[in-house]
Every structure is written in C-alpha cells, then in structure tokens.
C-alpha cells in the first residue's frame, strides 16, 4: 500500500468518527462495551464444535499432530493460533514457557512430552 492510500483511509476514518460523534455527542466506548455485555452469549450454540478446549480430546489431538521436536511456529499452528509464536517467545523470556527446549540457530525447539505437560498445567 502506498502512503497516499493510507492517508485517504485515515481521513475517511477520521471523518466518519467525527460525524458519528456529532450525531451522538454523549456516546462513549463504555456504552459499546455495555451493549456487548448485554447481548446473550452464543458460546455453546456452535453445532460443528468437536471438543472443548482443555478437554482430553483437545490434548490428544494436539499431541497426535506434534512431531517429537518442533518450533514455536509449529506449536502455534497445531493449536490453531490459540497461543502465538510470539507469545511462546515472551513466555520463554519470562521463564514461564515449556521447560525443555533447545536453541538451534535462531529457532527454539520444544520437546513434545515436556510441552504437553506444560500445556496441561497452563490451560486449566
């Protein structure tokens, strides 16, 4: 994208927000949040949901997909993006990531059994 396109999009967004605020001068973000909270939850209405997160089936499915040693990116992909590769990196830096890991060049690899123990403790 070029700078001119981004500037036009920024101006359109700014104008639309300004128009909205003129029409609704007392409207706040808290009102948006309250309206969202007041809506009924559709959490359990998905008919094609196979299993709940943190169920035994969830862990078995992840473990079956993981090779014996894998990268942060692979872990994130197998988990459907539930935890991003960057989050794994941040957790490792804080000493809160999976305990058994190896650094191979710029990549960090986790060991499957250790990772699964860590994941079960983390997602309770």
TALIN-V120323 format. One record per residue. N is the residue number from 1. PHI is phi in whole degrees, 0 to 359 (999 if undefined). OMEGA is omega in radians with two decimals (NA if undefined). Layout:
((N,PHI,OMEGA) (N,PHI,OMEGA))
This chain:
((1,999,3.13) (2,266,-3.07) (3,295,-3.13) (4,297,3.12) (5,297,3.13) (6,298,3.13) (7,296,3.11) (8,297,-3.14) (9,296,3.11) (10,298,-3.14) (11,294,3.11) (12,297,3.13) (13,298,-3.13) (14,295,3.12) (15,296,-3.11) (16,293,3.07) (17,294,-3.13) (18,297,3.11) (19,296,3.12) (20,296,-3.13) (21,292,3.10) (22,292,3.13) (23,288,-3.08) (24,232,-3.01) (25,296,-3.10) (26,261,3.14) (27,290,-3.14) (28,231,3.07) (29,296,3.12) (30,298,3.11) (31,294,3.07) (32,300,-3.13) (33,296,3.13) (34,297,3.12) (35,295,3.12) (36,296,-3.13) (37,295,-3.09) (38,284,-3.13) (39,290,3.12) (40,295,-3.11) (41,283,3.09) (42,251,-3.03) (43,302,-3.04) (44,254,-3.10) (45,263,-3.13) (46,286,-3.10) (47,277,-3.09) (48,264,3.12) (49,288,-3.07) (50,275,-3.12) (51,202,-3.13) (52,278,3.05) (53,294,-3.13) (54,73,3.02) (55,272,3.11) (56,303,3.12) (57,296,3.11) (58,300,-3.13) (59,294,3.12) (60,297,3.14) (61,296,3.12) (62,294,-3.10) (63,298,3.13) (64,293,-3.12) (65,275,-3.05) (66,276,3.01) (67,287,-3.12) (68,302,3.09) (69,225,-3.04) (70,207,-3.13) (71,272,3.07) (72,300,-3.12) (73,297,3.11) (74,297,3.12) (75,301,3.14) (76,297,-3.12) (77,295,-3.12) (78,297,3.13) (79,274,3.10) (80,70,3.14) (81,81,3.14) (82,304,3.03) (83,233,-3.09) (84,281,3.09) (85,299,3.12) (86,295,3.10) (87,295,3.06) (88,301,3.12) (89,299,3.13) (90,297,3.13) (91,297,3.10) (92,298,-3.13) (93,296,3.12) (94,273,-3.10) (95,77,-3.09) (96,246,-3.12) (97,276,3.08) (98,304,-2.99) (99,288,-3.09) (100,260,-3.14) (101,212,3.10) (102,226,3.09) (103,262,-3.14) (104,238,-3.04) (105,64,3.14) (106,275,-3.06) (107,262,3.03) (108,247,3.14) (109,246,3.08) (110,253,3.07) (111,263,-2.97) (112,304,-3.06) (113,297,3.12) (114,296,3.12) (115,299,-3.11) (116,294,3.07) (117,299,3.13) (118,299,-3.11) (119,296,3.14) (120,298,3.11) (121,289,-3.07) (122,285,-3.05) (123,258,3.11) (124,265,NA))
